[in-house]
Amino acid sequence: MSSTNQHYEREWRGTIAVLEARVEELKVRCDAEYRRLHIQLDVQVAELQGELRKLAAAVEADVPDAHAQRIAAQLDELRAKSDAAYDLLQVTLKSTGHNESPNNN
C-alpha cells in the first residue's frame, strides 16, 4: 500500500471514529430523553386517571340529583298531559252543551 493510501485510510478511520463517537453520544442522549419523556408521560397519565376517578365519583354523587331531575321532568310531563286532558274535556263538554261549571247550579 502506498503512503498516500495509508494516509487517507488513517484519516478515514479517524473520521469514522469521530462519527461513531457522535452516534454513540446521540444514542445516549436519545435514551436519556426517552426515559425523561416516558416518566413525564407516566405522571401525566396517572394525573388524568386520577381526574377520571374524581369525575366518575362526582357523577355517581350526582346520580340522586339526576334521578330527582328525571322525576321532576316526568311530573311536569304528567301535569302537561293532565292539563291537556282537562282542556280537551272542557272543549268536549262545551261542544255537547254542558258548558256550565258545577259551581253555577
C-alpha positions as a Markdown table, in Angstrom:
| # | Residue | x | y | z |
|---|---|---|---|---|
| 1 | Met | 0.0 | 0.0 | 0.0 |
| 2 | Ser | 1.3 | 3.4 | -0.8 |
| 3 | Ser | 1.9 | 6.0 | 1.8 |
| 4 | Thr | -0.8 | 8.2 | 0.3 |
| 5 | Asn | -3.3 | 5.4 | 0.6 |
| 6 | Gln | -2.2 | 4.7 | 4.2 |
| 7 | His | -2.6 | 8.4 | 5.0 |
| 8 | Tyr | -6.2 | 8.5 | 3.6 |
| 9 | Glu | -7.0 | 5.3 | 5.4 |
| 10 | Arg | -5.8 | 6.9 | 8.7 |
| 11 | Glu | -7.9 | 10.0 | 8.0 |
| 12 | Trp | -11.0 | 7.9 | 7.2 |
| 13 | Arg | -10.5 | 5.8 | 10.2 |
| 14 | Gly | -10.2 | 8.9 | 12.3 |
| 15 | Thr | -13.3 | 10.5 | 10.7 |
| 16 | Ile | -15.2 | 7.2 | 11.2 |
| 17 | Ala | -14.1 | 7.0 | 14.8 |
| 18 | Val | -15.3 | 10.6 | 15.4 |
| 19 | Leu | -18.6 | 9.8 | 13.7 |
| 20 | Glu | -19.1 | 6.6 | 15.7 |
| 21 | Ala | -18.4 | 8.6 | 18.9 |
| 22 | Arg | -21.0 | 11.2 | 17.9 |
| 23 | Val | -23.5 | 8.4 | 17.1 |
| 24 | Glu | -23.0 | 6.8 | 20.5 |
| 25 | Glu | -23.3 | 10.2 | 22.2 |
| 26 | Leu | -26.6 | 10.8 | 20.3 |
| 27 | Lys | -27.8 | 7.3 | 21.4 |
| 28 | Val | -27.1 | 8.1 | 25.0 |
| 29 | Arg | -28.8 | 11.5 | 24.7 |
| 30 | Cys | -31.8 | 10.0 | 23.0 |
| 31 | Asp | -32.1 | 7.2 | 25.6 |
| 32 | Ala | -32.0 | 9.8 | 28.4 |
| 33 | Glu | -34.6 | 12.0 | 26.7 |
| 34 | Tyr | -36.8 | 8.9 | 26.1 |
| 35 | Arg | -36.6 | 8.0 | 29.7 |
| 36 | Arg | -37.4 | 11.5 | 30.8 |
| 37 | Leu | -40.4 | 11.8 | 28.4 |
| 38 | His | -41.6 | 8.4 | 29.4 |
| 39 | Ile | -41.6 | 9.3 | 33.1 |
| 40 | Gln | -43.3 | 12.6 | 32.4 |
| 41 | Leu | -45.9 | 10.8 | 30.3 |
| 42 | Asp | -46.5 | 8.3 | 33.1 |
| 43 | Val | -47.0 | 11.1 | 35.6 |
| 44 | Gln | -49.5 | 12.8 | 33.2 |
| 45 | Val | -51.4 | 9.6 | 32.6 |
| 46 | Ala | -51.6 | 9.0 | 36.3 |
| 47 | Glu | -52.9 | 12.5 | 36.9 |
| 48 | Leu | -55.5 | 12.0 | 34.1 |
| 49 | Gln | -56.6 | 8.7 | 35.6 |
| 50 | Gly | -57.0 | 10.4 | 39.0 |
| 51 | Glu | -59.1 | 13.1 | 37.4 |
| 52 | Leu | -61.2 | 10.5 | 35.7 |
| 53 | Arg | -61.8 | 8.7 | 39.0 |
| 54 | Lys | -62.8 | 12.1 | 40.5 |
| 55 | Leu | -65.2 | 12.7 | 37.7 |
| 56 | Ala | -66.7 | 9.2 | 38.0 |
| 57 | Ala | -67.2 | 9.8 | 41.7 |
| 58 | Ala | -68.8 | 13.2 | 41.0 |
| 59 | Val | -71.1 | 11.6 | 38.5 |
| 60 | Glu | -72.1 | 8.9 | 41.0 |
| 61 | Ala | -72.6 | 11.5 | 43.7 |
| 62 | Asp | -74.9 | 13.5 | 41.3 |
| 63 | Val | -77.0 | 10.5 | 40.4 |
| 64 | Pro | -79.6 | 11.3 | 43.1 |
| 65 | Asp | -79.8 | 14.8 | 41.7 |
| 66 | Ala | -80.1 | 13.4 | 38.2 |
| 67 | His | -82.8 | 11.0 | 39.3 |
| 68 | Ala | -84.7 | 13.8 | 41.0 |
| 69 | Gln | -84.5 | 15.9 | 37.9 |
| 70 | Arg | -85.8 | 12.9 | 35.8 |
| 71 | Ile | -88.7 | 12.5 | 38.2 |
| 72 | Ala | -89.4 | 16.2 | 38.2 |
| 73 | Ala | -89.4 | 16.1 | 34.4 |
| 74 | Gln | -91.8 | 13.2 | 34.4 |
| 75 | Leu | -94.1 | 15.1 | 36.8 |
| 76 | Asp | -94.0 | 18.1 | 34.6 |
| 77 | Glu | -94.9 | 15.9 | 31.6 |
| 78 | Leu | -97.8 | 14.3 | 33.6 |
| 79 | Arg | -99.0 | 17.8 | 34.6 |
| 80 | Ala | -99.0 | 18.9 | 31.0 |
| 81 | Lys | -100.9 | 15.8 | 29.9 |
| 82 | Ser | -103.4 | 16.4 | 32.7 |
| 83 | Asp | -103.9 | 20.0 | 31.7 |
| 84 | Ala | -104.3 | 18.9 | 28.1 |
| 85 | Ala | -106.8 | 16.3 | 29.1 |
| 86 | Tyr | -108.7 | 18.8 | 31.2 |
| 87 | Asp | -108.8 | 21.3 | 28.3 |
| 88 | Leu | -110.0 | 18.6 | 25.9 |
| 89 | Leu | -112.7 | 17.6 | 28.4 |
| 90 | Gln | -113.8 | 21.3 | 28.6 |
| 91 | Val | -113.9 | 21.6 | 24.9 |
| 92 | Thr | -115.9 | 18.4 | 24.6 |
| 93 | Leu | -118.3 | 19.4 | 27.3 |
| 94 | Lys | -118.9 | 22.8 | 25.6 |
| 95 | Ser | -119.4 | 21.3 | 22.3 |
| 96 | Thr | -122.1 | 19.0 | 23.7 |
| 97 | Gly | -123.9 | 21.8 | 25.6 |
| 98 | His | -122.5 | 21.0 | 29.0 |
| 99 | Asn | -120.5 | 24.2 | 29.4 |
| 100 | Glu | -121.8 | 25.2 | 32.8 |
| 101 | Ser | -119.4 | 24.6 | 35.6 |
| 102 | Pro | -120.6 | 22.6 | 38.6 |
| 103 | Asn | -120.5 | 25.8 | 40.7 |
| 104 | Asn | -123.0 | 27.6 | 38.5 |
| 105 | Asn | -126.1 | 25.5 | 39.6 |
